């Protein structure tokens, strides 16, 4: 089995060859068909999150250990099953749900494993899909994706379910009535625009400092695309929203983007922060009750939400996000291009389904 691993943070991934694991008990072995390259992989590769004021959270403090095979957006074909694995057969093709918890705590029992205090996330706390094979602990984490091409199905496991979960938190009535700000028009933002269409939302105002990505957002059907660094960005945003901005999803999560969204929201408005860019903001506490603001974080999505999303896509096929399929051997180049801002849409590592 060939895998590309982080062995030292911020240094190139190393290709490692090991014995292909044989599934035991309820385990299922997948041959990887597509593994998405996600922006959060950059934080894992770097080894920290910026929390502002010159401070960091080191991922080793969160229980991440090296060496690590990254990759949490995975589609694979079942090639072997343990004796107790039920519900899947050799040859089945499935999305691997990455946000696995311990399975027994109160959080997991209420089916929110992505919030489990003892996580087993793929590509973070256990080996992920930057590899030719992937071992899953149980068939319950494998989701049938129907006729969707593998390279388009793989990002649903993170960028898809993450944006879907964040948009849901705004409420279906708001999505139907109001224009929503989506901060960031990279792979996550373009996925959000696509999913919002499938959810029958009114539409989104995309914010990005990169003119190419603003153009990609307009091509994807954004109501407007605005540079958040423009001197009059707040005026432009409120005008595009029809005079009152009720909802925003920040897929960047920097000090400046969070502050801009808070400044733009009308009374009763809501901001969902998803991005992990880093920083800090200061908000006068009376603003929260006086403006009745909701400021909420959203972390990926649940297994149930991934199944909802796959069903939604099946009933209302998404306009596909621009996608570049690259061989597994280009894992380092894919990360470098993502970090440099050269990627429009998403990248997946192969071998990919044709």
C-alpha positions in Angstrom: 0.0 0.0 0.0 1.4 3.4 -1.0 0.5 6.4 1.2 1.7 10.0 1.3 2.3 11.0 4.9 3.0 14.1 7.0 6.1 13.1 8.9 7.3 16.6 9.8 4.9 19.5 9.7 5.4 22.0 6.9 7.8 19.7 5.1 6.9 17.7 1.9 4.8 14.7 2.3 6.7 11.4 2.1 5.6 8.4 0.1 5.6 5.3 2.3 5.0 1.7 1.3 3.4 -0.6 3.9 1.6 -3.9 3.9 -2.1 -3.4 2.8 -4.2 -4.0 5.9 -6.6 -6.9 6.1 -10.0 -6.0 7.7 -10.9 -7.6 11.0 -14.3 -7.7 12.7 -16.5 -5.0 11.3 -13.8 -3.3 9.3 -14.0 -2.6 5.5 -11.1 -2.1 3.2 -11.6 0.4 0.3 -9.5 0.9 -2.8 -9.4 4.7 -3.0 -11.0 6.1 -6.2 -10.8 9.8 -5.3 -9.4 11.7 -2.4 -10.2 15.4 -2.1 -7.5 18.0 -1.2 -9.2 20.3 1.3 -8.0 23.6 2.7 -8.1 22.2 6.2 -5.4 19.8 5.1 -3.1 22.9 5.0 -3.7 23.5 8.7 -2.9 19.9 9.5 0.2 20.0 7.3 1.3 23.3 9.0 0.5 21.7 12.4 -1.4 24.6 14.0 -4.3 27.0 14.0 -3.8 30.7 14.4 -6.1 32.0 17.2 -5.0 35.6 17.0 -2.7 37.8 19.1 0.3 35.8 18.1 -1.1 32.7 19.7 -1.6 29.2 18.2 -3.3 25.9 18.9 -0.9 23.1 18.0 -2.6 20.1 16.6 -0.4 17.8 18.7 -2.3 19.3 21.7 -5.5 18.1 20.1 -4.2 14.5 19.9 -2.9 14.5 16.3 0.1 12.3 16.0 2.7 11.9 13.2 3.3 10.3 10.9 -0.2 10.9 9.4 -1.8 10.0 6.1 -4.1 13.0 5.4 -7.2 13.0 3.3 -10.8 13.2 4.7 -12.8 13.5 1.4 -12.7 10.0 0.1 -14.6 7.7 -2.3 -13.6 4.1 -2.6 -14.5 0.6 -3.9 -14.9 -2.2 -1.3 -12.2 -4.8 -1.9 -12.3 -6.7 1.4 -14.6 -7.0 4.4 -14.2 -8.3 7.9 -16.2 -11.3 9.1 -18.6 -9.1 11.0 -19.1 -6.4 8.4 -22.7 -6.4 7.2 -24.5 -4.4 4.5 -21.7 -4.0 2.0 -20.3 -6.3 -0.7 -17.1 -6.5 -2.7 -17.3 -4.0 -5.6 -19.6 -1.5 -3.8 -18.5 2.1 -4.3 -19.1 4.4 -1.3 -18.3 7.8 0.2 -16.3 7.3 3.4 -17.9 9.5 6.2 -14.8 11.0 7.8 -16.1 12.6 11.0 -16.3 9.5 13.2 -16.5 9.7 17.0 -16.2 7.2 19.7 -19.7 5.9 19.0 -20.7 5.5 22.6 -20.8 9.0 24.3 -23.9 11.2 24.6 -22.8 13.3 21.6 -22.5 10.2 19.4 -25.7 8.7 20.7 -27.5 11.9 19.5 -25.9 11.3 16.1 -23.5 14.2 16.1 -20.3 12.3 15.9 -18.5 15.2 14.3 -18.7 16.9 17.8 -17.4 13.9 19.8 -14.8 14.8 22.4 -12.9 11.6 21.4 -12.8 11.9 17.6 -11.5 9.3 15.1 -11.6 11.6 12.1 -10.1 10.3 8.8 -7.0 12.0 7.8 -6.7 13.7 11.2 -6.7 11.1 14.0 -6.5 8.0 11.8 -5.1 7.3 8.3 -7.0 9.0 5.5 -7.2 8.8 1.7 -3.9 10.1 0.5 -3.2 6.5 -0.3 -4.3 3.7 -2.6 -6.3 1.9 0.2 -8.3 3.1 3.1 -9.5 1.0 6.1 -12.9 1.9 7.6 -13.9 0.7 11.1 -17.6 -0.1 10.2 -19.9 -0.2 7.2 -22.2 2.3 8.8 -19.8 5.0 7.8 -20.1 4.1 4.1 -22.6 6.1 2.1 -23.9 5.0 -1.3 -23.5 7.9 -3.8 -25.3 6.5 -6.7 -24.4 7.7 -10.2 -22.4 10.8 -9.2 -18.8 10.7 -10.6 -16.3 9.7 -7.9 -14.3 12.9 -8.2 -17.5 15.0 -7.6 -18.8 12.7 -4.9 -15.6 12.8 -2.8 -15.8 16.5 -1.8 -19.3 15.9 -0.5 -17.7 14.3 2.6 -16.3 17.6 3.7 -16.9 20.7 1.6 -20.3 19.5 0.7 -21.6 18.4 4.1 -19.8 21.4 5.8 -21.5 24.0 3.7 -24.9 22.1 3.8 -24.7 21.9 7.6 -23.9 25.6 7.9 -26.6 26.7 5.5 -29.2 24.6 7.4 -28.4 26.4 10.6 -29.6 29.7 9.0 -33.1 28.1 8.6 -35.0 27.1 5.5 -37.3 30.2 5.6 -34.3 32.6 5.6 -32.7 30.7 2.7 -35.9 30.9 0.7 -36.6 34.6 1.4 -33.2 36.3 1.8 -29.9 36.7 -0.1 -27.1 35.0 1.9 -23.5 36.2 2.0 -21.0 33.5 1.4 -17.5 34.6 2.3 -14.9 32.8 0.2 -15.3 31.7 -3.4 -12.8 28.9 -3.4 -13.7 25.2 -3.5 -15.8 25.5 -0.4 -17.6 28.6 -1.5 -18.4 27.3 -5.0 -19.8 24.2 -3.4 -21.9 26.3 -1.1 -23.3 28.2 -4.1 -24.2 25.0 -5.8 -25.8 23.4 -2.7 -27.8 26.6 -2.0 -29.3 26.2 -5.5 -30.3 22.6 -4.7 -31.9 23.8 -1.5 -34.0 26.2 -3.5 -32.5 29.2 -1.8 -32.9 32.7 -3.1 -29.2 33.0 -3.8 -25.9 34.2 -2.5 -23.6 37.2 -2.5 -20.1 35.9 -2.8 -17.1 37.7 -1.2 -13.5 37.1 -2.2 -10.4 39.2 -2.6 -9.4 37.2 -5.8 -10.9 38.6 -8.9 -10.7 35.2 -10.6 -12.7 33.5 -7.9 -15.3 36.3 -7.9 -15.7 35.6 -11.7 -16.0 31.9 -10.9 -18.7 32.7 -8.4 -20.7 34.7 -10.9 -20.4 31.8 -13.4 -21.7 29.5 -10.7 -24.8 31.8 -10.3 -24.0 34.2 -7.5 -26.3 37.2 -7.2 -23.2 39.4 -6.9 -19.5 39.0 -6.2 -17.8 41.6 -4.1 -14.2 42.3 -3.0 -14.4 42.4 0.9 -11.2 44.5 0.9 -12.9 47.3 -1.1 -13.2 50.6 0.9 -17.0 50.5 0.4 -17.5 46.7 0.8 -20.1 47.1 3.5 -22.2 49.5 1.4 -22.0 47.1 -1.6 -23.0 44.1 0.4 -26.0 45.7 2.1 -27.1 47.1 -1.3 -26.8 43.7 -3.0 -28.8 42.2 -0.2 -31.7 44.6 -0.9 -30.9 47.0 2.0 -30.8 44.5 4.9 -28.5 41.5 5.3 -30.0 38.7 7.4 -27.6 35.9 7.0 -23.9 35.2 6.3 -21.7 32.1 6.2 -18.0 32.9 6.6 -16.0 30.1 5.0 -12.7 32.0 5.6 -12.9 32.9 9.3 -10.4 35.7 9.5 -10.6 38.6 11.9 -11.5 41.0 9.0 -14.1 38.7 7.4 -15.9 38.0 10.6 -15.9 41.7 11.6 -17.2 42.7 8.1 -20.1 40.3 8.4 -21.0 41.4 11.9 -21.0 45.0 10.7 -23.3 44.2 7.7 -25.9 42.2 9.5 -29.3 43.8 10.3 -31.1 43.4 13.6 -31.9 39.8 14.1 -29.3 38.6 11.6 -27.1 35.5 11.9 -23.5 34.7 11.1 -22.3 31.2 10.8 -18.5 30.9 11.0 -16.9 27.9 9.3 -13.5 28.9 8.1 -10.3 28.3 10.2 -8.1 31.0 8.7 -7.5 32.4 12.2 -7.5 35.6 14.2 -9.7 37.3 16.7 -12.5 39.9 16.9 -13.8 42.2 19.5 -17.6 42.7 19.6 -19.2 45.0 22.2 -21.4 42.6 24.2 -24.4 44.9 24.2 -24.5 44.5 20.4 -25.6 40.9 20.8 -28.9 41.7 22.6 -29.4 45.2 21.2 -29.1 43.9 17.6 -30.4 40.4 18.5 -27.4 39.0 16.6 -26.6 35.3 16.3 -22.9 34.4 16.1 -22.5 30.7 15.7 -19.8 28.2 14.7 -20.4 25.2 12.5 -18.0 22.2 12.3 -18.4 19.9 9.3 -21.7 17.9 9.4 -23.2 14.7 10.7 -23.5 11.3 9.0 -27.3 12.0 8.7 -26.6 15.3 7.0 -24.2 13.6 4.5 -27.0 11.2 3.6 -29.5 14.1 3.3 -27.0 15.9 1.0 -26.5 12.8 -1.2 -30.3 12.4 -1.5 -30.6 16.2 -2.3 -28.0 15.9 -5.0 -29.7 12.8 -6.4 -33.0 14.7 -6.6 -31.6 18.0 -7.8 -28.3 17.4 -9.5 -25.7 20.0 -8.6 -24.0 22.2 -11.1 -20.6 20.6 -10.8 -17.8 22.5 -9.1 -14.7 23.0 -11.2 -12.6 20.0 -10.5 -9.0 19.0 -11.3 -8.1 15.3 -11.0 -4.5 14.7 -10.2 -2.5 11.5 -9.7 -1.7 10.5 -6.1 2.0 11.2 -6.8 1.1 15.0 -7.2 -0.1 15.3 -3.6 2.7 17.8 -2.7 2.0 19.9 -5.8 -1.7 19.9 -5.1 -1.1 21.2 -1.5 1.4 23.8 -2.8 -1.1 25.1 -5.4 -3.9 25.3 -2.9 -1.7 27.2 -0.4 -0.6 29.6 -3.1 -4.2 30.4 -4.1 -3.8 29.0 -7.6 -6.8 26.6 -7.4 -10.2 27.5 -8.8 -12.7 24.9 -7.5 -11.5 21.6 -6.0 -8.7 19.1 -6.5 -8.9 15.4 -6.0 -6.1 12.8 -6.0 -6.6 9.6 -8.1 -6.8 7.0 -9.3 -10.1 8.5 -10.2 -13.2 6.8 -11.6 -13.8 7.3 -15.3 
